[in-house]
Amino acid sequence: MQFRKVLQKRPGVRIQYIISMPFIYAMIVPVVFLDIAVEIYQRVCFPLYGLPVLSRVNYIRLDRQKLSYLRPLEKFNCTYCGYVNGVFRFASAIAAETEKYWCGIMHKKYKGFLTPKYQEEFLPYGDKKSFERFLKD
């Protein structure tokens, strides 16, 4: 959709999109590998940790290609984006569950660093006493 609007307003930009396409679509190889790897990881490790296995369908949604008003290329791109972004969200959720299980200490505050929401319950960075109390409980 954005692609269509840009081409209407700036017809000369088409070459920029063509140049970027191989880089965008080549990402499918590492993304599929990541998808398989994190699925295997959580299926093996999460039960060992007593963590619930996350469901892929809660993160990877492929539905926009069903919209009748999209052109075939737009449908393909919507499927690609839904899958790739969903895999990244899925992998991030698995990593977050792992970090909550194994770590539990906040990162040091840095300007511009976006602290994940789930880390709000972590122990403060550099607070040795809190950490020692945590280990005793």
DSSP file (Angstrom, degrees, kcal/mol; ACC not computed):
  #  RESIDUE AA STRUCTURE BP1 BP2  ACC     N-H-->O    O-->H-N    N-H-->O    O-->H-N    TCO  KAPPA ALPHA  PHI   PSI    X-CA   Y-CA   Z-CA
    1    1 A M     >        0   0    0      0, 0.0     4,-2.1     0, 0.0     5,-0.2   0.000 360.0 360.0 360.0 -52.5    0.0    0.0    0.0
    2    2 A Q  H  >  +     0   0    0      1,-0.2     4,-2.7     2,-0.2     5,-0.2   0.905 360.0  57.2 -57.7 -41.1    2.7    2.5    0.9
    3    3 A F  H  > S+     0   0    0      1,-0.2     4,-2.4     2,-0.2    -1,-0.2   0.916 106.0  48.7 -56.2 -47.1    4.6    1.3   -2.1
    4    4 A R  H  > S+     0   0    0      1,-0.2     4,-1.9     2,-0.2    -1,-0.2   0.916 111.9  48.7 -61.4 -45.2    1.7    2.2   -4.4
    5    5 A K  H  X S+     0   0    0     -4,-2.1     4,-2.0     1,-0.2    -2,-0.2   0.908 111.3  49.6 -63.0 -42.8    1.4    5.7   -2.8
    6    6 A V  H  X S+     0   0    0     -4,-2.7     4,-3.3     1,-0.2    -1,-0.2   0.923 109.9  50.8 -64.0 -43.6    5.1    6.4   -3.2
    7    7 A L  H  < S+     0   0    0     -4,-2.4    -1,-0.2     1,-0.2    -2,-0.2   0.862 109.9  50.5 -63.8 -34.6    5.1    5.3   -6.8
    8    8 A Q  H  < S+     0   0    0     -4,-1.9    -1,-0.2    -5,-0.2    -2,-0.2   0.898 119.2  36.3 -67.9 -40.2    2.2    7.6   -7.6
    9    9 A K  H  < S+     0   0    0     -4,-2.0    -2,-0.2     1,-0.2    -1,-0.2   0.821 133.3  24.1 -82.6 -32.0    3.8   10.6   -5.9
   10   10 A R    ><  +     0   0    0     -4,-3.3     3,-2.1    -5,-0.2    -1,-0.2  -0.685  62.9 177.1-136.5  79.3    7.4    9.8   -7.0
   11   11 A P  G >  S+     0   0    0      0, 0.0     3,-1.0     0, 0.0    -1,-0.1   0.763  78.7  63.6 -57.8 -26.5    7.6    7.7  -10.1
   12   12 A G  G >  S+     0   0    0      1,-0.2     3,-0.7     2,-0.1     4,-0.3   0.569  83.8  77.0 -75.1  -7.8   11.4    7.8  -10.2
   13   13 A V  G X>  +     0   0    0     -3,-2.1     4,-1.3     1,-0.2     3,-1.0   0.601  66.4  92.4 -79.4 -10.0   11.7    6.0   -6.9
   14   14 A R  H <> S+     0   0    0     -3,-1.0     4,-2.2     1,-0.3    -1,-0.2   0.845  79.4  57.9 -53.5 -39.0   11.0    2.6   -8.5
   15   15 A I  H <> S+     0   0    0     -3,-0.7     4,-2.5     1,-0.2    -1,-0.3   0.861 101.7  56.2 -62.2 -35.8   14.7    1.9   -9.1
   16   16 A Q  H <> S+     0   0    0     -3,-1.0     4,-1.7    -4,-0.3    -1,-0.2   0.896 108.8  46.8 -62.5 -39.9   15.4    2.3   -5.3
   17   17 A Y  H  X S+     0   0    0     -4,-1.3     4,-1.5     2,-0.2    -2,-0.2   0.903 111.3  50.8 -68.5 -40.6   12.8   -0.4   -4.6
   18   18 A I  H  < S+     0   0    0     -4,-2.2    -2,-0.2     1,-0.2    -1,-0.2   0.903 109.9  50.3 -64.4 -41.0   14.2   -2.7   -7.3
   19   19 A I  H  < S+     0   0    0     -4,-2.5     4,-0.4     1,-0.2    -1,-0.2   0.879 113.0  46.5 -64.3 -37.8   17.7   -2.3   -5.9
   20   20 A S  H >X S+     0   0    0     -4,-1.7     4,-2.1     1,-0.2     3,-0.6   0.723  91.4  83.5 -79.3 -20.8   16.5   -3.2   -2.3
   21   21 A M  H 3X S+     0   0    0     -4,-1.5     4,-2.9     1,-0.2     5,-0.3   0.879  86.8  51.5 -56.2 -46.4   14.4   -6.2   -3.3
   22   22 A P  H 3> S+     0   0    0      0, 0.0     4,-1.7     0, 0.0    -1,-0.2   0.876 111.7  49.0 -60.7 -33.6   17.2   -8.8   -3.3
   23   23 A F  H <> S+     0   0    0     -3,-0.6     4,-0.6    -4,-0.4    -2,-0.2   0.896 114.1  45.3 -70.6 -39.7   18.3   -7.7    0.1
   24   24 A I  H >< S+     0   0    0     -4,-2.1     3,-1.0     1,-0.2     4,-0.2   0.964 117.9  41.2 -66.6 -52.2   14.8   -7.9    1.5
   25   25 A Y  H >< S+     0   0    0     -4,-2.9     3,-1.5     1,-0.3     4,-0.2   0.756 104.3  65.8 -74.1 -23.7   13.9  -11.2    0.0
   26   26 A A  H >< S+     0   0    0     -4,-1.7     3,-1.2    -5,-0.3    -1,-0.3   0.738  86.3  74.4 -67.6 -20.1   17.3  -12.8    0.7
   27   27 A M  T <X S+     0   0    0     -3,-1.0     4,-2.1    -4,-0.6    -1,-0.3   0.660  74.2  81.8 -65.8 -14.7   16.5  -12.5    4.4
   28   28 A I  H <> S+     0   0    0     -3,-1.5     4,-2.6     1,-0.2    -1,-0.2   0.860  85.3  58.5 -60.9 -33.8   14.0  -15.4    4.1
   29   29 A V  H <> S+     0   0    0     -3,-1.2     4,-2.1    -4,-0.2    -1,-0.2   0.972 111.3  36.9 -63.6 -56.3   16.9  -17.9    4.4
   30   30 A P  H  > S+     0   0    0      0, 0.0     4,-2.8     0, 0.0    -1,-0.2   0.848 116.2  55.7 -66.1 -29.5   18.1  -16.8    7.8
   31   31 A V  H  X S+     0   0    0     -4,-2.1     4,-2.7     2,-0.2    -2,-0.2   0.922 108.0  46.7 -68.5 -42.6   14.6  -16.1    9.0
   32   32 A V  H  X S+     0   0    0     -4,-2.6     4,-2.4     2,-0.2     5,-0.2   0.920 113.7  49.7 -63.5 -42.0   13.4  -19.7    8.2
   33   33 A F  H  X S+     0   0    0     -4,-2.1     4,-2.8    -5,-0.2    -2,-0.2   0.931 111.6  48.5 -60.5 -45.4   16.6  -21.0    9.9
   34   34 A L  H  X S+     0   0    0     -4,-2.8     4,-2.9     2,-0.2     5,-0.3   0.918 109.9  52.8 -59.1 -44.8   15.8  -18.8   13.0
   35   35 A D  H  X S+     0   0    0     -4,-2.7     4,-1.7     1,-0.2    -2,-0.2   0.931 113.3  42.5 -57.0 -49.2   12.2  -20.0   13.0
   36   36 A I  H  X S+     0   0    0     -4,-2.4     4,-2.4     1,-0.2     5,-0.2   0.920 114.9  51.0 -64.8 -44.6   13.3  -23.6   13.0
   37   37 A A  H  X S+     0   0    0     -4,-2.8     4,-2.7     1,-0.2    -2,-0.2   0.917 111.6  44.7 -63.5 -45.6   16.1  -23.1   15.6
   38   38 A V  H  X S+     0   0    0     -4,-2.9     4,-2.6     2,-0.2     5,-0.2   0.852 112.2  53.3 -70.6 -31.7   13.9  -21.2   18.2
   39   39 A E  H  X S+     0   0    0     -4,-1.7     4,-2.1    -5,-0.3    -2,-0.2   0.944 112.8  43.1 -65.5 -46.6   11.1  -23.7   17.8
   40   40 A I  H  X S+     0   0    0     -4,-2.4     4,-2.0     2,-0.2     5,-0.3   0.935 113.4  53.7 -62.6 -45.8   13.5  -26.6   18.5
   41   41 A Y  H  X S+     0   0    0     -4,-2.7     4,-3.3     1,-0.2     5,-0.4   0.943 112.7  41.2 -54.1 -53.1   15.2  -24.7   21.3
   42   42 A Q  H  X S+     0   0    0     -4,-2.6     4,-1.3     1,-0.2    -1,-0.2   0.863 112.0  55.4 -69.7 -33.3   12.0  -24.0   23.2
   43   43 A R  H  < S+     0   0    0     -4,-2.1    -1,-0.2    -5,-0.2    -2,-0.2   0.833 119.4  33.7 -66.7 -30.6   10.5  -27.5   22.6
   44   44 A V  H  X S+     0   0    0     -4,-2.0     4,-0.7    -3,-0.2    -2,-0.2   0.915 128.3  32.7 -86.5 -50.9   13.7  -29.0   24.2
   45   45 A C  H  X S+     0   0    0     -4,-3.3     4,-1.7    -5,-0.3     3,-0.3   0.887 106.7  62.2 -82.6 -41.5   14.6  -26.4   26.8
   46   46 A F  H  X>S+     0   0    0     -4,-1.3     5,-2.6    -5,-0.4     4,-1.0   0.908 104.0  49.3 -58.9 -44.6   11.3  -24.9   28.1
   47   47 A P  H  45S+     0   0    0      0, 0.0     3,-0.4     0, 0.0    -1,-0.3   0.883 109.3  54.2 -60.6 -34.1    9.9  -28.2   29.4
   48   48 A L  H  <5S+     0   0    0     -4,-0.7    -2,-0.2    -3,-0.3    -3,-0.1   0.838 112.8  43.1 -65.4 -31.8   13.3  -28.8   31.2
   49   49 A Y  H  <5S-     0   0    0     -4,-1.7    -1,-0.2    -3,-0.4    -3,-0.1   0.546 115.3-115.0 -88.8  -9.1   12.9  -25.4   32.9
   50   50 A G  T  <5S+     0   0    0     -4,-1.0    -4,-0.1    -3,-0.4    -2,-0.1   0.705  70.1 140.1  78.8  20.0    9.2  -25.9   33.7
   51   51 A L      < -     0   0    0     -5,-2.6    -1,-0.3    -6,-0.2     2,-0.2  -0.726  58.0-108.7 -94.8 145.2    8.2  -23.1   31.3
   52   52 A P        -     0   0    0      0, 0.0     2,-0.3     0, 0.0    -1,-0.0  -0.501  34.6-112.8 -70.8 140.7    5.2  -23.3   29.0
   53   53 A V        -     0   0    0     -2,-0.2     2,-0.2     1,-0.1   -10,-0.1  -0.574  33.8-123.2 -72.2 131.7    6.0  -23.7   25.3
   54   54 A L        -     0   0    0     -2,-0.3     2,-0.5    36,-0.1    -1,-0.1  -0.510  19.7-122.2 -78.5 145.2    4.9  -20.6   23.4
   55   55 A S    >   -     0   0    0     -2,-0.2     3,-1.4     1,-0.1     4,-0.3  -0.767   7.5-148.1 -91.8 126.2    2.5  -21.0   20.5
   56   56 A R  G >> S+     0   0    0     -2,-0.5     4,-3.0     1,-0.3     3,-2.3   0.842  94.3  67.3 -59.0 -35.5    3.7  -19.7   17.1
   57   57 A V  G 34 S+     0   0    0      1,-0.3    -1,-0.3     2,-0.2    -3,-0.0   0.702  92.2  61.4 -64.8 -17.6    0.1  -18.7   16.1
   58   58 A N  G <4 S+     0   0    0     -3,-1.4    -1,-0.3     1,-0.1    -2,-0.2   0.589 119.2  25.7 -79.9  -9.3    0.1  -16.0   18.8
   59   59 A Y  T <4 S+     0   0    0     -3,-2.3     2,-0.7    -4,-0.3    -2,-0.2   0.675 113.3  61.4-122.5 -34.3    3.1  -14.3   17.0
   60   60 A I     <  +     0   0    0     -4,-3.0     2,-0.5    26,-0.1    -1,-0.2  -0.886  60.8 177.3-107.0 113.3    3.0  -15.3   13.3
   61   61 A R        -     0   0    0     -2,-0.7     2,-0.6    21,-0.6     3,-0.2  -0.963  11.4-178.8-121.7 120.2   -0.1  -14.1   11.6
   62   62 A L        +     0   0    0     -2,-0.5    17,-0.1     1,-0.1    -2,-0.0  -0.861  44.9 106.8-117.4  93.9   -0.6  -14.7    7.8
   63   63 A D    >   +     0   0    0     -2,-0.6     3,-1.7    15,-0.2     4,-0.2   0.537  49.5  81.7-140.5 -20.9   -4.0  -13.2    6.9
   64   64 A R  G >  S+     0   0    0      1,-0.3     3,-1.8    -3,-0.2     6,-0.1   0.780  82.2  69.3 -67.6 -24.6   -3.5  -10.0    4.9
   65   65 A Q  G 3  S+     0   0    0      1,-0.3    -1,-0.3    10,-0.1    10,-0.1   0.639  88.0  68.6 -67.7 -10.5   -2.9  -11.8    1.6
   66   66 A K  G <  S+     0   0    0     -3,-1.7     2,-0.4     9,-0.1    -1,-0.3   0.545  71.2 111.9 -83.0  -7.4   -6.6  -12.9    1.8
   67   67 A L    X   -     0   0    0     -3,-1.8     3,-1.4    -4,-0.2     8,-0.0  -0.548  61.9-149.8 -72.1 122.2   -7.7   -9.3    1.2
   68   68 A S  T 3  S+     0   0    0     -2,-0.4    -1,-0.2     1,-0.3    -3,-0.0   0.733  89.2  63.5 -67.4 -23.6   -9.3   -9.2   -2.3
   69   69 A Y  T 3  S+     0   0    0      2,-0.0     2,-0.3    -3,-0.0    -1,-0.3   0.506  83.7  95.2 -83.9  -2.3   -8.4   -5.6   -3.0
   70   70 A L  S <  S-     0   0    0     -3,-1.4    -5,-0.0    -6,-0.1     0, 0.0  -0.652  75.7-123.5 -87.7 145.9   -4.6   -6.3   -2.9
   71   71 A R     >  -     0   0    0     -2,-0.3     4,-2.5     1,-0.1     5,-0.2  -0.407  34.3-100.7 -76.6 162.2   -2.7   -7.0   -6.1
   72   72 A P  H  > S+     0   0    0      0, 0.0     4,-2.4     0, 0.0     5,-0.2   0.884 123.3  48.7 -54.7 -43.3   -0.7  -10.3   -6.3
   73   73 A L  H  > S+     0   0    0      1,-0.2     4,-2.7     2,-0.2     5,-0.2   0.898 111.5  50.1 -65.5 -38.7    2.6   -8.6   -5.5
   74   74 A E  H  > S+     0   0    0      2,-0.2     4,-2.6     1,-0.2    -1,-0.2   0.893 109.9  51.1 -65.3 -39.0    1.1   -6.8   -2.5
   75   75 A K  H  X S+     0   0    0     -4,-2.5     4,-2.1     2,-0.2    -2,-0.2   0.918 111.0  48.3 -62.6 -43.3   -0.4  -10.1   -1.3
   76   76 A F  H  X S+     0   0    0     -4,-2.4     4,-2.7    -5,-0.2    -2,-0.2   0.938 112.8  47.8 -61.8 -46.9    3.0  -11.7   -1.5
   77   77 A N  H  X S+     0   0    0     -4,-2.7     4,-2.9     1,-0.2     5,-0.2   0.881 110.4  51.8 -63.4 -38.5    4.7   -8.9    0.3
   78   78 A C  H  X S+     0   0    0     -4,-2.6     4,-2.4     2,-0.2    -1,-0.2   0.887 111.1  47.9 -65.7 -37.9    2.0   -8.9    3.0
   79   79 A T  H  X S+     0   0    0     -4,-2.1     4,-2.3     2,-0.2    -2,-0.2   0.935 113.2  48.3 -65.5 -46.4    2.6  -12.7    3.5
   80   80 A Y  H  X S+     0   0    0     -4,-2.7     4,-3.0     1,-0.2     5,-0.3   0.943 114.5  44.7 -59.2 -50.3    6.4  -12.2    3.6
   81   81 A C  H  X S+     0   0    0     -4,-2.9     4,-2.4     1,-0.2     5,-0.4   0.902 111.8  52.6 -64.6 -41.3    6.1   -9.3    6.1
   82   82 A G  H  X S+     0   0    0     -4,-2.4     4,-1.3    -5,-0.2   -21,-0.6   0.905 115.3  41.9 -60.0 -41.4    3.6  -11.2    8.3
   83   83 A Y  H  X S+     0   0    0     -4,-2.3     4,-2.7     2,-0.2    -2,-0.2   0.962 117.5  44.0 -70.6 -52.6    5.9  -14.2    8.5
   84   84 A V  H  X S+     0   0    0     -4,-3.0     4,-2.1     1,-0.2    -2,-0.2   0.938 117.9  43.3 -62.5 -49.2    9.2  -12.4    8.9
   85   85 A N  H  X S+     0   0    0     -4,-2.4     4,-2.2    -5,-0.3    -1,-0.2   0.869 114.0  52.8 -65.7 -35.0    8.0   -9.9   11.5
   86   86 A G  H  X S+     0   0    0     -4,-1.3     4,-2.7    -5,-0.4    -2,-0.2   0.901 107.5  50.7 -65.2 -41.5    6.1  -12.7   13.3
   87   87 A V  H  X S+     0   0    0     -4,-2.7     4,-3.0     2,-0.2     5,-0.2   0.913 110.3  49.8 -63.2 -41.8    9.2  -14.9   13.5
   88   88 A F  H  X S+     0   0    0     -4,-2.1     4,-2.3     2,-0.2    -2,-0.2   0.910 112.6  46.9 -63.4 -41.0   11.1  -12.0   15.0
   89   89 A R  H  X S+     0   0    0     -4,-2.2     4,-2.2     2,-0.2    -2,-0.2   0.912 113.9  48.7 -64.5 -41.8    8.3  -11.4   17.6
   90   90 A F  H  X S+     0   0    0     -4,-2.7     4,-2.1     2,-0.2    -2,-0.2   0.932 113.2  46.1 -63.2 -47.8    8.2  -15.2   18.3
   91   91 A A  H  X S+     0   0    0     -4,-3.0     4,-2.5     1,-0.2    -1,-0.2   0.894 112.2  51.7 -63.7 -40.1   12.0  -15.4   18.7
   92   92 A S  H  X S+     0   0    0     -4,-2.3     4,-2.4    -5,-0.2    -1,-0.2   0.891 109.1  50.0 -64.0 -40.3   12.0  -12.3   20.9
   93   93 A A  H  X S+     0   0    0     -4,-2.2     4,-2.3     2,-0.2    -2,-0.2   0.895 111.3  48.6 -65.8 -40.0    9.3  -13.7   23.2
   94   94 A I  H  X S+     0   0    0     -4,-2.1     4,-2.0     2,-0.2    -2,-0.2   0.913 112.2  48.7 -65.6 -42.6   11.3  -17.0   23.5
   95   95 A A  H  X S+     0   0    0     -4,-2.5     4,-2.7     2,-0.2    -2,-0.2   0.893 110.3  52.2 -63.3 -39.5   14.4  -15.0   24.3
   96   96 A A  H  X S+     0   0    0     -4,-2.4     4,-2.7     2,-0.2    -2,-0.2   0.920 109.0  49.0 -63.6 -43.9   12.5  -12.9   26.9
   97   97 A E  H  X S+     0   0    0     -4,-2.3     4,-1.8     1,-0.2    -1,-0.2   0.891 112.5  49.2 -62.5 -38.3   11.2  -16.0   28.7
   98   98 A T  H  X S+     0   0    0     -4,-2.0     4,-2.8     2,-0.2     5,-0.3   0.923 111.3  48.6 -65.6 -44.4   14.7  -17.4   28.7
   99   99 A E  H  X>S+     0   0    0     -4,-2.7     4,-2.7     1,-0.2     5,-0.6   0.901 110.1  51.7 -64.2 -40.8   16.1  -14.2   30.1
  100  100 A K  H  <5S+     0   0    0     -4,-2.7    -1,-0.2     1,-0.2    -2,-0.2   0.887 114.4  44.6 -61.9 -37.7   13.4  -14.0   32.8
  101  101 A Y  H  <5S+     0   0    0     -4,-1.8    -2,-0.2    -5,-0.2    -1,-0.2   0.926 124.7  29.3 -72.0 -45.5   14.2  -17.6   33.8
  102  102 A W  H  <5S+     0   0    0     -4,-2.8    -2,-0.2    -5,-0.1    -3,-0.2   0.761 129.2  19.0 -91.6 -26.5   18.0  -17.3   33.8
  103  103 A C  T  <5 +     0   0    0     -4,-2.7    -3,-0.2    -5,-0.3     3,-0.1   0.741  49.4 176.4-114.2 -88.0   18.8  -13.7   34.7
  104  104 A G      < +     0   0    0     -5,-0.6    19,-3.8     1,-0.3     2,-0.5   0.629  45.4 117.9  86.2  14.1   16.5  -11.3   36.4
  105  105 A I  B     -a  123   0A   0     17,-0.3    -1,-0.3    21,-0.0    20,-0.1  -0.957  63.0-123.3-113.8 131.0   18.9   -8.4   36.7
  106  106 A M        -     0   0    0     17,-3.5     2,-0.2    -2,-0.5    20,-0.2  -0.227  27.2-109.7 -64.0 157.4   18.1   -5.1   34.9
  107  107 A H        -     0   0    0      1,-0.1    18,-0.3    18,-0.1    -1,-0.1  -0.515  43.2 -89.0 -79.5 157.9   20.6   -3.6   32.5
  108  108 A K        -     0   0    0     -2,-0.2     2,-0.3     1,-0.1    -1,-0.1  -0.435  52.8-100.9 -63.1 141.4   22.4   -0.5   33.4
  109  109 A K        +     0   0    0     -2,-0.1     2,-0.4    16,-0.1    -1,-0.1  -0.508  47.7 176.0 -70.6 128.2   20.5    2.6   32.3
  110  110 A Y    >   -     0   0    0     -2,-0.3     3,-1.7     3,-0.1     2,-0.2  -0.984  38.9 -98.8-131.2 144.2   21.7    4.1   29.1
  111  111 A K  T 3  S+     0   0    0     -2,-0.4     3,-0.1     1,-0.3    -2,-0.0  -0.422 110.1  12.1 -61.2 127.7   20.3    7.1   27.2
  112  112 A G  T 3  S+     0   0    0      1,-0.3     2,-0.4    -2,-0.2    -1,-0.3   0.212  91.0 131.0  90.4 -15.1   18.3    5.7   24.3
  113  113 A F    <   -     0   0    0     -3,-1.7     2,-1.0     1,-0.1    -1,-0.3  -0.583  52.6-141.6 -74.3 128.8   18.2    2.1   25.5
  114  114 A L        -     0   0    0     -2,-0.4    -1,-0.1    -3,-0.1     3,-0.0  -0.792  13.5-146.5 -94.3 101.7   14.6    0.8   25.4
  115  115 A T        -     0   0    0     -2,-1.0     5,-0.1     1,-0.1    -9,-0.0  -0.505  23.3-114.5 -68.6 126.5   14.2   -1.4   28.5
  116  116 A P    >   -     0   0    0      0, 0.0     3,-1.4     0, 0.0     4,-0.2  -0.321  19.6-122.1 -61.4 145.5   11.8   -4.3   27.8
  117  117 A K  G >  S+     0   0    0      1,-0.3     3,-1.8     2,-0.2     4,-0.2   0.871 109.7  59.3 -55.9 -41.5    8.6   -4.2   29.7
  118  118 A Y  G >  S+     0   0    0      1,-0.3     3,-0.9     2,-0.1    -1,-0.3   0.709  94.3  66.0 -66.2 -18.3    9.2   -7.6   31.3
  119  119 A Q  G X  S+     0   0    0     -3,-1.4     3,-1.7     1,-0.2    -1,-0.3   0.527  73.6  90.0 -81.2  -4.1   12.4   -6.4   32.9
  120  120 A E  G <  S+     0   0    0     -3,-1.8    -1,-0.2     1,-0.3    -2,-0.1   0.783  88.6  50.0 -61.4 -25.1   10.5   -4.0   35.1
  121  121 A E  G <  S+     0   0    0     -3,-0.9    -1,-0.3    -4,-0.2    -2,-0.1   0.431  90.9 108.2 -91.9  -0.3   10.3   -6.8   37.7
  122  122 A F  S <  S-     0   0    0     -3,-1.7   -17,-0.3     1,-0.1     3,-0.1  -0.261  81.9 -90.3 -73.5 163.1   14.0   -7.6   37.5
  123  123 A L  B     -a  105   0A   0    -19,-3.8   -17,-3.5     1,-0.1    -1,-0.1  -0.437  53.6 -93.5 -69.3 147.1   16.5   -6.8   40.2
  124  124 A P    >   -     0   0    0      0, 0.0     3,-1.5     0, 0.0     2,-0.2  -0.316  44.7-100.7 -63.7 145.6   18.1   -3.3   40.0
  125  125 A Y  T 3  S+     0   0    0    -18,-0.3   -18,-0.1     1,-0.2   -16,-0.1  -0.458 104.7   9.2 -64.7 131.2   21.5   -3.1   38.2
  126  126 A G  T 3  S+     0   0    0     -2,-0.2     2,-1.3     1,-0.2    -1,-0.2   0.515  87.5 131.6  79.5   5.0   24.4   -3.0   40.7
  127  127 A D    <>  +     0   0    0     -3,-1.5     4,-1.9     1,-0.2    -1,-0.2  -0.697  26.7 174.2 -94.7  87.4   22.3   -3.7   43.8
  128  128 A K  H  > S+     0   0    0     -2,-1.3     4,-2.6     1,-0.2    -1,-0.2   0.862  75.3  55.3 -62.3 -39.0   24.3   -6.4   45.4
  129  129 A K  H  > S+     0   0    0      2,-0.2     4,-2.5     1,-0.2    -1,-0.2   0.913 107.6  48.7 -64.0 -43.0   22.1   -6.6   48.5
  130  130 A S  H  > S+     0   0    0      1,-0.2     4,-2.4     2,-0.2    -1,-0.2   0.900 112.2  50.1 -61.7 -40.1   19.0   -7.2   46.5
  131  131 A F  H  X S+     0   0    0     -4,-1.9     4,-2.1     2,-0.2    -2,-0.2   0.921 110.6  48.2 -65.3 -44.2   20.8   -9.9   44.6
  132  132 A E  H  X S+     0   0    0     -4,-2.6     4,-1.4     2,-0.2    -2,-0.2   0.896 112.2  49.5 -64.9 -39.7   22.0  -11.6   47.8
  133  133 A R  H  X S+     0   0    0     -4,-2.5     4,-1.6     1,-0.2    -1,-0.2   0.904 109.5  53.1 -62.5 -41.5   18.5  -11.5   49.3
  134  134 A F  H  < S+     0   0    0     -4,-2.4    -2,-0.2     1,-0.2    -1,-0.2   0.899 107.2  50.8 -60.1 -42.2   17.1  -13.0   46.1
  135  135 A L  H  < S+     0   0    0     -4,-2.1    -1,-0.2     1,-0.2    -2,-0.2   0.813 108.6  52.3 -67.6 -30.2   19.5  -15.9   46.3
  136  136 A K  H  <        0   0    0     -4,-1.4    -1,-0.2     1,-0.2    -2,-0.2   0.809 360.0 360.0 -75.7 -30.0   18.6  -16.6   49.9
  137  137 A D     <        0   0    0     -4,-1.6    -1,-0.2    -3,-0.1    -2,-0.2   0.479 360.0 360.0 -73.2 360.0   14.8  -16.8   49.2
